[in-house]
Amino acid sequence: MVNLDNGALGVGSAPTYDYTSMSPVDTVFALSWSLKARFTTDSSQKAVVDTVQRALASGIEAAKIHVDKHLQTAGNAILATATGYGASVYTCNNAIGVRLIRFGDPIVPMDSAQAGIRANGPFTVTAIDYQAKTVTLSAAPTSAASTDVLCVGGVTGATPSYIFGLPYHHNASSSGTWLGWTRASYPEVKTPTFAGGGNNFTLEAANALLAYIDGELGEDVTSTGNWIWYMHPKQHYALIQLQNMITEIDLGAGGGVNKEVDISFNRKKQRTLAGYEIVTSINADPSRIDFIDTKNWLRGVYKDLAFQKLGGSTVLPVPNSTSYDATEISYLIWSQQFAMRNPRRGGYISNLAVQI
């Protein structure tokens, strides 16, 4: 308020600008095979499938799966959190289990605080059981503990930084940082959330989250952008169960015809909630549901996913100390990182029960 009767109008100010930056993460996906595999499968007279061509063709698809899994991590390179250990086998008996790990992956076990790497590695995943939530490594890590975390291969030091995935950006924590900004000092980077409290998913939870987002950014926030619900198929199942409960069936009258009623919704068509598309992924955390504006996400890249030429070729012999091994190898290489324009522009429902 000012006094317009000869009073002072005061001084003005301008917007305060702050910025952050991110560094792409260099990643390699190696594919190798023996010369015997090449020679014995290089024609239809020898084998049904050319294993080398199959490996190369499936490499890019496998690398994309690799990226999708790692986008479920929280920027700390942790793929799984152990709840038990014994004889080279880690058990991860929690919601996401070992879903982000694949057979043959290089794995770096670390203590729960990520202060140190378990010695005598590197380790390779030699067996994995997604239902039992166990991972078997190629050797027993020195000083392994039942509370270890299993990290991305290539991690070399304490408190590693990796891909900034969905749990990193959609985060309501008041501690830690977001792209270098302290969350406690920048409440603007906290994502709206609804705590599920260990209960089953409900429509009230979805509506509450939408109300929280409207309250943070205004009721027209979803009028722009491209909004989707992102969830595990098990939470999609919970939603279908809710719909079955409120479905009214009218069989019609007369005719004496045996009426067959199918109340199992068409799962391919049942892909909306509150008017927004549902996207499911087996790699998503089964205990949460995210509401995402896909146009709010950014990807920083200086090397797109592709087979790398070395010495003019994408297929290379593997050398040893005196000559070459009877092995060939190809490298898929890329370098990227992920960010959001506004971390508040989104939301998630946390700590949901997993029904199946």
C-alpha positions in Angstrom: 0.0 0.0 0.0 1.2 3.5 -0.8 0.1 7.0 0.0 -0.8 8.7 -3.3 -1.2 12.0 -1.6 2.4 13.2 -2.2 3.7 9.9 -0.6 6.8 8.0 -1.8 6.1 5.3 -4.4 9.1 3.2 -3.3 11.6 1.3 -5.4 11.0 -1.6 -7.7 12.6 -5.0 -8.3 13.1 -7.5 -11.2 12.6 -11.2 -11.4 15.3 -13.3 -9.7 16.7 -16.0 -12.0 18.4 -19.2 -11.0 19.5 -22.1 -13.2 21.0 -25.5 -13.0 22.8 -27.8 -15.4 23.1 -31.6 -16.0 25.7 -33.8 -17.5 24.8 -36.7 -19.8 25.7 -40.2 -18.5 27.9 -42.2 -20.9 26.7 -45.7 -21.4 27.9 -48.7 -23.3 26.0 -51.9 -24.2 28.4 -54.6 -25.4 27.4 -57.6 -27.6 29.8 -60.4 -28.2 29.8 -63.9 -29.7 32.3 -66.6 -30.6 33.6 -67.3 -34.1 32.2 -70.8 -33.8 28.7 -69.3 -33.3 29.2 -67.1 -36.4 30.5 -70.0 -38.6 27.9 -72.6 -37.5 24.8 -70.4 -37.9 25.7 -68.2 -41.0 23.4 -70.0 -43.4 20.0 -71.7 -43.4 21.6 -75.1 -44.2 23.5 -74.9 -40.9 21.0 -73.4 -38.5 17.5 -72.0 -38.3 18.7 -68.7 -37.0 21.9 -66.6 -37.7 22.8 -65.9 -34.1 25.1 -63.0 -34.9 22.6 -61.2 -37.0 19.9 -61.9 -34.3 22.2 -60.5 -31.6 22.8 -57.3 -33.6 19.2 -56.9 -34.6 18.0 -57.3 -31.0 20.7 -55.2 -29.5 19.0 -51.8 -29.9 15.7 -53.2 -28.6 17.5 -54.6 -25.6 19.3 -51.3 -25.0 15.9 -49.5 -25.0 14.6 -51.9 -22.4 17.8 -51.2 -20.4 17.0 -47.4 -20.5 13.4 -48.0 -19.5 14.5 -50.0 -16.5 17.1 -47.4 -15.4 14.5 -44.6 -15.7 12.9 -46.1 -12.7 16.0 -45.3 -10.5 16.3 -42.2 -8.3 19.6 -40.8 -9.6 21.8 -42.9 -7.3 22.4 -45.9 -9.6 20.5 -48.3 -7.3 18.7 -51.0 -9.2 17.6 -53.1 -6.2 17.8 -53.0 -2.4 18.6 -56.2 -0.6 16.7 -57.7 2.3 18.8 -60.9 2.5 22.1 -62.4 1.4 23.7 -65.8 1.3 26.1 -67.7 -1.0 26.3 -65.1 -3.8 22.5 -64.7 -3.8 20.8 -61.5 -2.9 17.1 -61.4 -2.0 15.2 -58.2 -2.5 11.9 -58.7 -0.9 10.3 -55.3 -1.5 7.8 -53.9 -4.0 10.0 -53.5 -7.0 12.2 -56.5 -6.2 14.8 -57.3 -8.8 12.6 -56.1 -11.7 15.2 -53.5 -12.9 18.0 -56.1 -13.3 18.5 -58.4 -16.2 20.4 -61.7 -16.7 24.0 -60.9 -17.7 24.0 -57.4 -16.3 27.2 -56.2 -14.6 26.3 -55.3 -11.0 28.2 -53.4 -8.3 27.1 -54.2 -4.7 27.5 -51.3 -2.2 26.8 -50.9 1.5 23.3 -49.4 2.3 24.8 -45.9 2.7 26.7 -46.2 -0.6 29.9 -45.3 1.2 31.9 -48.1 -0.3 31.9 -50.8 -3.0 32.0 -54.5 -2.1 35.4 -55.9 -3.2 36.6 -58.6 -5.5 34.3 -57.7 -8.4 33.2 -57.0 -11.0 30.2 -59.2 -10.8 27.8 -60.5 -13.4 24.2 -61.7 -12.9 24.3 -65.4 -13.6 20.7 -66.2 -12.5 17.6 -64.1 -11.7 14.2 -65.0 -10.4 11.7 -62.2 -10.7 9.0 -64.0 -8.7 11.2 -65.1 -5.8 13.0 -61.7 -6.1 16.5 -63.1 -6.0 19.7 -62.4 -8.0 22.7 -64.7 -8.2 26.1 -63.1 -8.9 29.1 -64.7 -10.5 31.0 -64.6 -7.2 30.5 -63.8 -3.5 31.2 -60.1 -2.9 33.6 -59.5 0.0 31.8 -58.3 3.2 28.4 -58.7 1.5 25.5 -57.8 3.8 21.8 -58.4 3.7 21.2 -54.6 3.5 23.4 -54.0 0.5 22.2 -52.1 -2.5 22.8 -53.4 -6.0 24.0 -50.7 -8.4 24.6 -50.2 -12.1 27.8 -51.7 -13.4 30.6 -49.2 -13.9 30.0 -47.3 -10.6 33.5 -46.6 -9.2 33.0 -44.4 -6.0 30.9 -43.5 -3.1 27.5 -41.8 -3.5 27.4 -42.2 -7.2 25.2 -40.1 -9.5 23.5 -41.7 -12.5 20.4 -41.3 -14.6 17.8 -39.0 -13.1 14.7 -41.2 -13.4 11.1 -40.9 -12.4 11.6 -41.3 -8.6 14.2 -38.6 -8.7 12.1 -35.9 -10.4 8.7 -36.9 -8.9 9.8 -36.5 -5.3 8.1 -34.8 -2.4 11.1 -35.0 0.0 12.4 -32.0 1.9 15.9 -33.3 2.0 18.6 -33.9 -0.6 18.9 -32.0 -3.9 17.3 -31.7 -7.3 19.7 -30.9 -10.1 22.0 -29.2 -7.6 19.3 -27.2 -5.8 18.7 -28.0 -2.1 15.1 -29.2 -1.7 14.9 -27.6 1.8 15.7 -24.2 0.2 13.6 -24.6 -2.9 10.2 -25.9 -2.0 9.2 -25.3 -5.6 10.9 -28.5 -6.6 8.8 -30.7 -4.4 6.2 -32.7 -6.3 2.6 -33.0 -5.2 1.9 -36.4 -3.7 -0.8 -38.4 -2.0 0.3 -41.0 0.6 -1.4 -44.3 0.0 -0.7 -45.4 3.6 -0.2 -49.1 2.5 -3.9 -49.3 1.3 -5.3 -50.4 -2.0 -5.6 -47.9 -4.8 -8.9 -46.0 -4.7 -10.6 -43.4 -6.9 -10.4 -41.1 -3.9 -6.6 -41.3 -4.0 -6.6 -40.3 -7.7 -9.0 -37.4 -7.2 -7.1 -36.2 -4.2 -3.8 -36.1 -6.2 -5.5 -34.2 -9.0 -6.8 -31.7 -6.4 -3.3 -31.3 -4.9 -1.9 -30.6 -8.3 -4.7 -28.0 -9.0 -4.0 -26.4 -5.7 -0.3 -26.1 -6.4 -0.4 -24.9 -10.0 -4.0 -23.8 -10.7 -7.1 -25.5 -12.0 -6.1 -25.1 -15.6 -2.8 -26.8 -15.3 -3.9 -29.9 -17.1 -5.4 -27.8 -20.0 -1.9 -27.8 -21.5 0.7 -30.4 -22.0 0.2 -34.2 -22.5 -0.9 -35.9 -19.3 -0.8 -39.6 -18.6 -1.2 -42.0 -15.7 1.9 -44.2 -15.4 1.5 -47.4 -13.4 2.4 -51.1 -13.0 -0.1 -53.6 -14.5 -0.8 -54.7 -10.9 -2.2 -51.2 -10.1 -4.1 -51.3 -13.4 -5.6 -54.5 -12.1 -6.7 -52.7 -8.9 -8.4 -50.1 -11.0 -10.3 -52.7 -13.0 -11.4 -54.3 -9.8 -12.9 -50.9 -8.7 -14.7 -50.7 -12.0 -16.2 -54.1 -11.6 -17.5 -53.2 -8.2 -19.5 -50.2 -9.6 -20.7 -51.9 -12.9 -24.5 -52.3 -13.3 -25.5 -55.2 -15.6 -28.8 -55.2 -17.5 -29.6 -58.7 -18.9 -32.8 -57.6 -20.7 -36.2 -59.3 -20.6 -37.7 -62.6 -21.9 -36.7 -64.6 -24.9 -35.6 -67.7 -23.0 -32.1 -67.2 -24.4 -29.1 -68.1 -22.2 -27.5 -64.7 -21.6 -23.7 -64.8 -21.3 -22.3 -61.9 -19.4 -18.6 -60.9 -19.7 -17.7 -58.2 -17.1 -14.0 -58.5 -17.7 -13.3 -55.1 -19.3 -11.4 -55.0 -22.5 -7.9 -54.4 -21.0 -6.6 -52.9 -24.2 -9.4 -50.3 -24.4 -9.6 -49.7 -20.7 -6.8 -47.1 -20.7 -8.2 -44.0 -19.2 -8.8 -42.6 -15.7 -10.4 -39.2 -15.1 -10.1 -38.6 -18.9 -6.4 -39.1 -19.0 -4.6 -42.0 -20.8 -3.2 -44.9 -18.7 0.3 -46.2 -19.7 1.5 -49.4 -18.0 5.0 -50.9 -17.7 6.2 -54.0 -15.9 9.3 -51.9 -14.9 7.2 -49.4 -13.0 7.2 -49.5 -9.2 4.1 -51.6 -8.2 3.6 -49.5 -5.1 3.1 -46.1 -6.7 1.2 -44.4 -9.5 2.5 -41.3 -11.3 0.7 -38.6 -13.1 3.0 -37.2 -15.8 3.0 -34.4 -18.3 5.2 -35.9 -20.9 5.8 -32.5 -22.5 7.4 -31.3 -19.2 10.3 -33.8 -19.6 13.6 -33.0 -21.2 16.4 -35.2 -22.6 19.9 -33.9 -22.8 22.0 -35.9 -25.3 25.3 -35.6 -27.1 25.4 -39.2 -28.4 22.3 -40.9 -29.6 22.0 -44.7 -29.3 23.8 -46.4 -32.1 26.5 -49.0 -32.9 29.9 -47.3 -32.6 32.4 -47.6 -35.4 36.0 -48.3 -34.2 38.7 -48.5 -36.8 36.0 -48.2 -39.4 34.0 -51.2 -38.3 31.1 -51.9 -35.9 32.2 -55.6 -35.5 35.6 -56.0 -33.9 37.9 -58.9 -33.0 38.7 -59.3 -29.3 42.5 -59.1 -28.6 44.5 -60.8 -25.9 48.0 -60.4 -24.7 49.6 -62.2 -27.7 47.1 -62.3 -30.5 43.3 -62.4 -30.7 40.5 -64.5 -29.1 38.1 -66.4 -31.2 35.5 -63.8 -30.2 33.9 -60.8 -31.9 32.3 -57.8 -30.2 30.1 -54.8 -31.0 29.3 -51.7 -28.9 26.1 -49.8 -28.7 27.0 -46.4 -27.2 24.9 -43.5 -26.0 25.1 -40.5 -23.7 22.0 -38.9 -22.2 20.4 -37.4 -19.1 16.8 -36.6 -18.2 15.3 -33.5 -16.5 12.0 -31.7 -16.1 11.1 -28.1 -16.8 9.1 -27.9 -13.6 9.3 -30.7 -11.0 6.0 -29.5 -9.5 4.2 -30.1 -12.8 3.2 -33.7 -12.0 2.4 -35.9 -9.1 2.3 -39.4 -7.6 0.5 -41.6 -5.3 2.9 -43.4 -3.0 3.0 -46.5 -0.7 0.1 -48.4 -2.4 -0.7 -52.0 -1.5 0.1 -54.5 -4.2 -3.0 -56.8 -4.6 -1.5 -59.6 -6.6 
